[in-house]
Amino acid sequence: MIDPMHESTGRRMNVANANSIPLEVRIELGRRVMIRQDAEELKPGQVIGMREKTGAAVQVYVDGVHFATGELVVREKKIGVRITGLIEPCKQAVA
C-alpha cells in the first residue's frame, strides 16, 4: 500500500483518512445563455426552457473533473443519477 507524504508537513498521511476527504460532486443537465434583461425578469414558478430533451445524458463532475455520464432517475420520490459511463483519464486531459 502506498504511504504518501503530506505536501505541507512532510509527515506521512494515513491512507484511511484520505479516503474520507469530502469531494464536490456536480451534476450538469445543460447550459443556457440568457440576456441580462431576461434574467432580471425571472419570477418564481417560471420555467427556463432547455435544449436537452427528456432522457438526455447528464454530465457528472467530481471536484471539477469530468468523471462520468449518466441519466436522471427517480427513486423513492427523489431524483438521482444512474452512471452510464466513465470518462477515460486521457479524454479528461483533452476536454
Secondary structure, DSSP 8 states (H G I E B T S, - for coil): ----B-TTT--B--HHHHTT----EEEE-------HHHHHT--TT-----SS-TT--EEEEETTEEEEEEEEEEETTEEEEEEEEE--HHHHHH-
